[in-house]
Amino acid sequence: MLILMTASGAEIAHAHDAYVNGVRDAQLRIREHLRETGGPIADGSLDSLVEVGSWFFAQLPERSETSSSEWIPPWWNPADPPAEAEGGNVSPFTRQQLRLIDEMHAYVAEVLMRHVPGAEWIVFKGSRKNIRYGTTVLRVSGRRQFYPLSLVYNSAINVVLLDKPVSSTIFYDEVRRAIDDVE
């Protein structure tokens, strides 16, 4: 992942803009991906997170590259090649898996933002010693933040790298908890 702890203000602003624009693109891509694979309907409802989450976990183990594209998500460090890329095996994920993680985290964010009026993308501030410094997160209310990328990425790590089971309702459960905390 892209670490911005030592980045300049301009680099952080550029990364934030790329991230937010990438989320919009990923929200469109996931719907196309769902259609192509016969997946569930992504209607933005809280309940849809259960079916879309199950679909995500079913798709995630597929490691074959469907495209020769050099695409990587804006939150990924371009210096770290995806798994099976020429020149190394730094990441546990292929480009296809990174694309799927990107799509799922964008959908989780979309559902949360639909149900929490005023939720917005912000740059995480605080101590430069904090690994999240400079990254883009969702502010759901006041100082409360939600980390859709961390939620989806960590779930994927558990499945792909650690071979640990993850509840198919994890995205629903976490978004529901965040909504309840705001209400």
C-alpha positions as CSV (number, residue, x, y, z in Angstrom):
1,M,0.0,0.0,0.0
2,L,1.0,3.6,-0.5
3,I,2.6,5.0,2.7
4,L,2.5,8.8,2.9
5,M,4.0,9.4,6.3
6,T,7.0,11.2,4.8
7,A,5.2,12.7,1.7
8,S,4.9,16.5,1.1
9,G,1.6,18.3,1.3
10,A,1.5,18.4,-2.5
11,E,2.1,14.7,-2.8
12,I,-0.6,14.0,-0.2
13,A,-3.1,16.2,-2.0
14,H,-2.3,14.5,-5.3
15,A,-2.7,11.1,-3.7
16,H,-6.0,12.1,-2.2
17,D,-7.4,13.4,-5.5
18,A,-6.3,10.2,-7.3
19,Y,-7.9,8.1,-4.6
20,V,-11.2,9.9,-4.7
21,N,-11.3,9.8,-8.5
22,G,-10.3,6.1,-8.3
23,V,-13.2,5.4,-6.0
24,R,-15.7,6.8,-8.5
25,D,-14.2,4.6,-11.2
26,A,-14.2,1.5,-9.0
27,Q,-17.9,2.1,-8.1
28,L,-18.7,1.8,-11.8
29,R,-16.4,-1.1,-12.4
30,I,-17.9,-3.3,-9.7
31,R,-21.3,-3.1,-11.2
32,E,-19.9,-4.1,-14.6
33,H,-17.9,-6.9,-12.9
34,L,-21.0,-8.1,-11.1
35,R,-23.0,-8.2,-14.4
36,E,-20.2,-10.0,-16.2
37,T,-20.0,-12.7,-13.5
38,G,-23.7,-13.1,-12.8
39,G,-23.2,-11.6,-9.4
40,P,-25.8,-9.9,-7.2
41,I,-27.3,-6.5,-7.8
42,A,-25.3,-3.7,-6.2
43,D,-28.2,-1.3,-5.3
44,G,-26.4,0.6,-2.6
45,S,-28.5,-0.8,0.2
46,L,-27.1,-2.0,3.4
47,D,-28.5,-5.4,2.9
48,S,-26.7,-5.7,-0.5
49,L,-23.4,-5.8,1.4
50,V,-24.1,-9.4,2.4
51,E,-24.6,-10.7,-1.1
52,V,-21.9,-8.5,-2.7
53,G,-19.6,-9.5,0.2
54,S,-20.2,-13.2,-0.5
55,W,-19.6,-12.6,-4.2
56,F,-16.3,-10.8,-3.3
57,F,-15.0,-13.7,-1.2
58,A,-16.0,-16.2,-3.9
59,Q,-14.1,-14.2,-6.6
60,L,-11.0,-13.4,-4.5
61,P,-9.1,-16.7,-4.7
62,E,-9.0,-16.5,-8.5
63,R,-5.4,-15.4,-9.1
64,S,-5.2,-15.6,-12.9
65,E,-4.7,-12.3,-14.7
66,T,-7.6,-11.4,-17.0
67,S,-5.8,-8.5,-18.6
68,S,-2.2,-7.6,-19.5
69,S,-2.8,-4.1,-18.2
70,E,-0.3,-2.5,-16.0
71,W,-3.2,-0.9,-14.0
72,I,-2.8,-0.7,-10.2
73,P,-5.2,1.1,-7.8
74,P,-4.3,4.6,-6.7
75,W,-3.8,3.5,-3.1
76,W,-1.1,0.9,-4.1
77,N,2.6,1.7,-4.1
78,P,3.7,1.5,-7.7
79,A,7.2,0.4,-6.5
80,D,5.7,-2.9,-5.2
81,P,4.9,-5.2,-8.0
82,P,1.7,-7.3,-7.7
83,A,2.1,-11.1,-7.3
84,E,3.1,-12.9,-10.4
85,A,4.3,-9.7,-12.0
86,E,7.6,-9.8,-13.8
87,G,10.5,-8.9,-11.5
88,G,9.2,-10.1,-8.2
89,N,6.5,-11.3,-5.8
90,V,6.2,-8.4,-3.3
91,S,2.4,-8.5,-3.0
92,P,0.2,-11.4,-2.0
93,F,-2.3,-10.1,-4.6
94,T,-2.4,-10.2,-8.4
95,R,-3.6,-7.2,-10.3
96,Q,-6.9,-8.9,-10.7
97,Q,-7.2,-9.3,-6.9
98,L,-6.1,-5.7,-6.3
99,R,-8.8,-4.6,-8.8
100,L,-11.4,-6.7,-6.9
101,I,-10.3,-5.2,-3.5
102,D,-10.5,-1.7,-5.0
103,E,-14.0,-2.3,-6.4
104,M,-15.3,-3.8,-3.1
105,H,-13.9,-1.1,-0.9
106,A,-15.4,1.5,-3.2
107,Y,-18.8,-0.2,-2.9
108,V,-18.5,-0.4,0.9
109,A,-17.8,3.3,1.0
110,E,-20.7,4.0,-1.4
111,V,-23.1,2.2,0.9
112,L,-21.8,3.9,4.0
113,M,-22.0,7.3,2.4
114,R,-25.5,6.7,1.2
115,H,-26.6,5.9,4.8
116,V,-24.6,8.6,6.6
117,P,-25.5,12.1,5.5
118,G,-22.5,14.3,5.4
119,A,-19.9,11.5,5.3
120,E,-17.0,12.7,3.2
121,W,-13.5,11.7,2.1
122,I,-10.7,13.5,4.0
123,V,-7.0,13.2,4.5
124,F,-6.0,11.6,7.8
125,K,-4.1,14.0,9.9
126,G,-2.3,13.6,13.2
127,S,1.2,12.4,14.1
128,R,3.5,11.6,11.2
129,K,4.4,8.5,13.2
130,N,0.9,7.1,12.5
131,I,0.9,4.8,9.5
132,R,-2.4,6.3,8.3
133,Y,-1.0,9.8,8.1
134,G,-1.8,11.4,4.8
135,T,-4.1,8.6,3.6
136,T,-7.7,9.1,2.5
137,V,-10.4,8.0,4.9
138,L,-14.1,8.6,5.4
139,R,-15.2,11.0,8.0
140,V,-18.6,9.9,9.2
141,S,-19.2,12.5,11.9
142,G,-17.2,14.9,13.9
143,R,-13.9,13.1,14.5
144,R,-15.3,9.6,13.7
145,Q,-13.7,8.0,10.8
146,F,-14.3,4.8,8.8
147,Y,-11.6,2.9,6.8
148,P,-13.3,1.0,4.0
149,L,-10.0,0.1,2.3
150,S,-8.5,-1.3,5.5
151,L,-11.6,-3.3,6.1
152,V,-11.6,-4.9,2.7
153,Y,-7.8,-5.2,2.3
154,N,-7.4,-6.9,5.8
155,S,-10.3,-9.3,5.0
156,A,-8.6,-10.2,1.7
157,I,-5.2,-10.7,3.5
158,N,-7.0,-13.1,5.9
159,V,-8.4,-15.1,3.0
160,V,-5.6,-15.1,0.5
161,L,-2.4,-15.0,2.6
162,L,-3.4,-16.4,6.0
163,D,-6.1,-18.8,4.9
164,K,-8.3,-17.6,7.7
165,P,-12.1,-17.7,7.4
166,V,-13.8,-14.4,7.3
167,S,-17.6,-14.0,7.9
168,S,-19.4,-13.2,4.6
169,T,-21.3,-10.6,6.6
170,I,-18.3,-8.6,7.7
171,F,-18.9,-5.7,5.4
172,Y,-22.6,-5.5,6.4
173,D,-21.7,-5.8,10.1
174,E,-19.0,-3.1,10.1
175,V,-21.0,-0.6,8.0
176,R,-24.1,-1.3,10.2
177,R,-21.9,-0.6,13.3
178,A,-20.6,2.7,11.8
179,I,-24.1,3.8,11.0
180,D,-25.4,2.9,14.4
181,D,-22.5,4.9,16.0
182,V,-23.5,8.0,14.1
183,E,-27.2,7.7,14.9
